[in-house]
Amino acid sequence: MPTDPWTPIETHALQSLEQLFAAGPDRLATLSREVAGIYFDWSKTHLDDGLVSAFADLAQARGFAAARDALFAGDIVNVTERRAAEHVAERGSGNPEAVQAAAARRARMRGLVDAVEAGAFGEIDAVLHIGIGGSVLGPEVVVDSLGRDGARMDIRFLSNIDPQAFEDSVDGLDPVSTLVVAASKTFTTAETMANLESALAWLREGGVDDAYGRVVAVTASPDAALAAGVDESRILTFSEGVGGRYSLWSAVSVSAALALGWDRFEELLEGAAEMDRHFRYADGRENVVLTAAFADLLYTQKLGSQTRAVFPYDERLRLLVPFLQQLEMESNGKSVTAEGQPLGRPSGPVVWGGTGTDAQHAVFQLLHQGTALIPVEFVAVAESDGAVPDQHRQLLLNAFAQGAALMRGKASDDPHRSYAGNRPSATILLDRLDARTLGALLAFYEHRTFTNAVLLGINPFDQFGVELGKQIAGQLASGADEDSFDPSTLALIEKAGL
Ligand SMILES: O=P(O)(O)OC[C@H]1O[C@](O)(CO)[C@@H](O)[C@@H]1O
C-alpha cells in the first residue's frame, strides 16, 4: 500500500458518467440514500467503487473515526483555540455535560420566548434581529425557509453597517411594538454594536423611554453585553465552544423561535439530531456525509475544481447559499493544516450559486459549455407548498433536467451547439420543507464541512483570516500610522472625503 493515501486517488483512472452508469446497474442504489426525510443522490458524480475505497483508506489514514468521536465527545477539536466544538450538544447530541449545559441555557431561552408571548415586553409584533455572519445567517435562513406559513411576528434581520441597511430593516416597523435582539458571540463586533446604537436611538425617538429594556442580548460573552448596558435578565448565553457559523441551534435563533413558535424550533433541533446520529453511526458506504465529502474532494483535489455551485430549486431555500458560503468558506478556506504546516493542496472551494430556475437563465451557460469543471448541487423539495402544483412540478422537472443535461451532453457538428456532457451534479431532494428536514439538511452541511476538513487536515473551527481586515479598518478609522499605508489606499480615503 502506498504511504501517501492520496496517491491511489490521484492515479485512479476515471470513467465517464455514462460509462459508470452502463457498467454498474446498482450504481444508483449504492450512491443514493434516504436519511431523515431527505433523499441524497450522488450517482451523477464520478465516484466509483475504487474511488470510494481509496477515500475510505484516506479517511482511515487521517484518523477520521477518532476525529468524529472527538467532536461528539466534546474533546478539544478546535486545536488553535484550545476548545471543543459544541454545536452538536445544542441539539442534544454527544457529550452529556455539554448537552445538559445547553439544555439549561435553552430553558432560559424558552422562558424569554414565553415571556415575550405573554406580554412581558408589552404588545410585541415585530423583532429586529441584529447580528452579522454566524450571528444572523442561521436564524435568517430558518425564518426565511419556514416563516411563510403563519409567522407569528414580523422578523427583520439587520447585519450590514451600511446605514441604508438599518433604514431598510426598520421600514414600516413601530418602535413601540418592536423587540430588538442583538446577537453577537463576542459582543464587540463593530457592525453589530453600531447597529445596536442606531436601534436604541430609533427606539428612543419612537417614544420608548427605556430603550435598553427592549433589548435582548445573545452572546457567549455576557460580561461584554452587561458592559454594553443590557440587563442580566435579558442576556441569553451560549457556550464559547459553539462557533459563530455553527450557532443557529443556540439562543442565536431566539428570533426564529419567536417567529415560528417554540415547538417548531425544537423540531429543527430534532431533525439536526437525527442527522447527527446518521453521521455518527452509519457505516462508511451508508454514510451520506462521507459520500458527499468524498465527491467534494474528488473534484477539488484530483480534478482541480476551484468552485462548487449550489442551486436550491425552491424560493424558500434562497438563503441557503449565503449560509453555506460562510459555513464552508470560513471553515475550510485555510492554507495551513491544524498543526500549522502548509496545506500543500487546494483548500475548500469557493461556494456559489443561486435559485433555480432563475439561475438557468443567467449562469448555467458556463456550467454547460464553459471550460471549468464545476460540480453542481441541486436542492429541491418534493412536496408542493400547495399554491400552484403544476408550477411546482415544472420547477422540479427543470432541476432534474439540468442534472441530466449536464451529464448527458449533446453532440453536434456545430461546435457552438455542442455540449460535452459528463459534467457532475448531486441532488438533494427533501420530502417536504419543514423544521425537521431543514434541521437535518443544515446539520448535513455542517458535518460535510467537518469531514472535508478532517480529510484535508484543516481545523474548520477557527477563522483568523477575518481579523487583519478588521484591524486595518480600525487603524484607518483612528488615523493611526497613516503614513504606513500604500498610496492606493490613501488616495481612496482622500477621494471619498474621509
Ligand atoms: O458573533 P460575533 O462575535 O458578532 O461575530 C460575527 C461573525 O464575525 C466573524 O467573527 C467573522 O468576522 C464570524 O466568524 C462571526 O460569525
The ligand as an ORCA input file, in Angstrom:
! r2SCAN-3c Opt
* xyz 0 1
  O     -20.976     36.836     16.664
  P     -19.923     37.871     16.522
  O     -18.877     37.797     17.577
  O     -20.530     39.245     16.429
  O     -19.180     37.596     15.155
  C     -19.882     37.646     13.952
  C     -19.130     36.960     12.853
  O     -17.876     37.561     12.650
  C     -16.874     36.599     12.418
  O     -16.084     36.512     13.550
  C     -16.047     36.929     11.235
  O     -15.591     38.237     11.292
  C     -17.670     35.307     12.198
  O     -16.924     34.186     12.466
  C     -18.819     35.503     13.103
  O     -19.885     34.640     12.796
*
